[in-house]
Amino acid sequence: MSAAVAGQSAPLVSSLGYVGVTAVDLAAWETFGTNVLGLQVSESTTGRLLLRADERAWRVSVRPGDGSAEFIGWEVDEPAKLASLVTALEGVGADVLRDPVLAKERGVAELVRVTDPAGIQLEFFYGPELPETPFTSPNGATFVTGGLGLGHVVLVVPDMQAAEHFYLDVLGFLESDRVRTPRFDVLFTHCNPRHHSLAMMPSKSGLEVGLHHFMMEVDDLDTVGHALDRVLDGAAQLNSSIGKHINDLMVSFYCQTPSKCEVEYGVGGITIDDATWQPTVHTIENVWGHRRMPGAPPDGM
């Protein structure tokens, strides 16, 4: 297990704040986001689609493009934490850019951006915009966010050693556990009590470097079941059947977004108490289910 920087007692980030992807068809993403996931449209133009999941102004951004991920946003608690993060990044030679124009576009008080070792644009911010109008899901979904953040992201990286150094040693993410099977070697890490906000796996044949999937958690199994019914009725391509993971015990399914990444939609993930949690290595992937569907792209976790 990789240790955090000496003297650093906690992760420098507090939660996954938002994700940004691109897509050829923004209208298809709007239909998918509202009908399948139960997200609320915050903004819909020819140049940008913003989707809400809670009291925040937005959590998912979609812009025109080839379907690749555009950015991942990590939240920090306060200006002092952002300053500490910048110091840590600059200490390892990272090119950290303060971007007040982008901060205004994202609707946050302050923002810095940097590229991680896999070439993924990361944005670190504090002070998100909170609109007056309440969040209303088109499908009645209630997402588990708050201090746990948006959910989690799983990255495919070309160099696991470099990625682990960056995220664990520099940013202070804490190891939750690993899953090592003949098919997988995935590291799961956390920055708050959610079992994992970030997981990483090495690139291999068929896996494109970048964002493999992001996860959204709801508070009711029936919400997951209704979403799965909509997918099975043709609203999206089902990539992995419903199942229960061995490590976070999330009951979920995976489907294809209108971008290159997948989304995991689930319920019941466990939380971690760092005072008692001991990282382990699991040698099976799931308690049950999560069968990969014929024709689905290569999977992660």
C-alpha positions, 0 to 999 in steps of 0.5 A: 500500500502506498502511503500519503506524503509525510505529515499529511493526515488526510486526503487533500480533496474531499469528494468527487465534485463533477464529471465532464464528457463529450458526445456527438449527440447532446440530445441523446445524452439529455434523453439518457440523463433524464429518462434512464438516470433521473437527472434534471436538466440545468442547461441545454444548448447546442454547445453544452448540456448540464445535468443536476443530481442534487442541490448543486447547479450541476454534476454532469457536463456534456459538450460536443465532441468525439465521446471522450472524457473532458475533465474530472472535478475534485472538490476541496473544503476551503481555500486553505485546502486548495492552497495546500493542494497546489503546494503539493502538486507544485512540489512534484513538478506538476504544471498547476494553472489557476483559471478564474475564467474557467471557475466562473464557467463552472460556477465555483469560487476558485479553481485550479487545473492540472493534467494527471499522469494518464493525461486526464484533465483534473480540476480542483475547486471549492465554493460550488454554486447552489441555485435557489430552485430545488432539485427535482428528478424526472423519475423521482430518483434521490441520489446519495451525494452530500459529503460523499460527493457525486459518486466514483470514477474508474480510470484506465491508466498506462502506468499504475506506478505513476498513477498511484504515486500521484493520487496516493502519495501526492493527493493523499487518497487512501487505499480501500482495497484491491481486486485481483483476479485473472481478469482484473487488477484494480485499486480502489481508493477513498477520500471520504467515507464512501468506499471509493471515489476513485479506482484505477486499473492498468490499460490492456487490450481493448481498454482505452486510457481515460475514464472507463465509467462513473458511478451514481448511487441512489437511495432505493433499490426500486429506483435501480430496478425501474432504471434497469427496466428502462434500459432493458426496454431499449433506452440504453445498451446494457453492458453488465447485468445487475449484481453485487460487488465483493468489496463495496457491496453495491448492487448495481448494473452498468450501461453505455452512455451516449459517450465512450464511458459507461455509467454504473447505477446502484444502491447500498454501497458501504462506507468506511471508518478510517479508524477501523478499516483495513485494506484487503485484496479480493480474489473474486469480483462479485458476490453475484451477478454483473455478467458482461453482456454479449457485444459489450466493450471490455469492462472494468469494475 
